[in-house]
Amino acid sequence: MRALAVAALYFGTFIVIGLGVRLLVRKWMGDVELSNVRKQAGPSPRKRFLLGAWRNED
C-alpha cells in the first residue's frame, strides 16, 4: 500500500504541475494558434529525405 501512495504522490505531482503550466500558457497566449504563426512567418523552403537523398522542397 505504501508503494501505491508513493507512486500517486510522485506521478500526481507531475500531473498537477503539467496542468498548471498548460492553464498558464493558455492564459498568456490567448488565441494564438500555430496556423496564424505560420501565416505570419511565410513560406519556408524545407529539406526532405526521399529515397536515400536529401532534396529541397521549393
C-alpha positions, -999 to 999 in steps of 0.1 A, spaced: 0 0 0 28 24 8 42 19 -27 9 30 -43 9 61 -21 44 70 -31 36 64 -68 4 85 -65 24 113 -49 52 111 -75 31 109 -106 4 132 -92 30 160 -87 39 158 -124 2 158 -134 -6 188 -113 25 208 -125 17 199 -161 -19 210 -158 -9 242 -141 16 251 -168 -10 242 -195 -35 266 -180 -9 294 -176 2 291 -212 -34 292 -224 -40 323 -204 -8 340 -216 -10 330 -252 -47 337 -257 -60 330 -292 -26 323 -308 -27 292 -330 1 275 -350 -17 283 -383 -16 320 -375 21 319 -367 29 300 -399 9 326 -420 30 354 -404 63 336 -410 56 330 -447 66 300 -468 99 284 -459 119 260 -480 120 226 -464 145 198 -468 131 164 -472 148 130 -472 135 110 -501 147 76 -513 181 80 -497 188 115 -508 182 150 -494 163 174 -516 150 209 -512 113 215 -515 108 247 -534 
